[in-house]
Amino acid sequence: MSRRSLPEINAGSMADIAFLLLIFFLVTTTMDVDTGLVRKLPALPEDEEEIIDDSQIKAKNIYVVLVNAKDQLLVEEELMEVSQLREGAKKFLDNWGKNPNLSDNPQKAIISLQNDRGTSYEMYIKVQNELSAAYRELRDREAQKKFGVNYTKLKGDNKKEIRKMYPEKISEAEPKNVGGK
């Protein structure tokens, strides 16, 4: 009785097949792209006079905004809802010396933002958006008054003029434990 041997499988093309499968999966797989905060940073001051001298800043010209770990907003040492922040910032910025407790004028006004390490990303973004919106609305209002168009549609010197009237000065300190946990 003779035993018949089993034929061997030709493994020569296995490497080719594995390579083709690898290429197929690389081409068809989608990768998640990390997204970040889409925010345009304010332009650097062009004039020497726009550079802030810390020794001349009065306390009344600083609008202090704190966000704690429980996402509570403390503005000028009082609790505030995020929905009220925009109007509060606009009132502070657009004071023009009327209220002695608020800023002298928008050029001297600085918004100081401090977050807790435990502040949620959503709250951080909401606060940033409200503060930016305050500046945007004030600039739009002034651009409409002077030139009849929104600030974003202005060009060159007109845009500079409005930006000089309402310079965006948001000082953001490094996050730390400001309380709430």
Buried (B, 14 or more C-beta within 10 A) or exposed (E): EEEEEEEEEEEEEEEEEEEEEEEEEEEEEEEEEEEEEEEEEEEEEEEEEBEEEEEEBEEBBBBBBBBBBEBBBBBBEEEBEBEEBBEBBBBBBBBEEEEEEBBBBBBBBBBBBBBBEBBBEEBBEBBBBBBBBBBBBBBBBBBEEEBEEEBEEBEEEBBBBBBBBBBBBBBBEEBEEBEBE
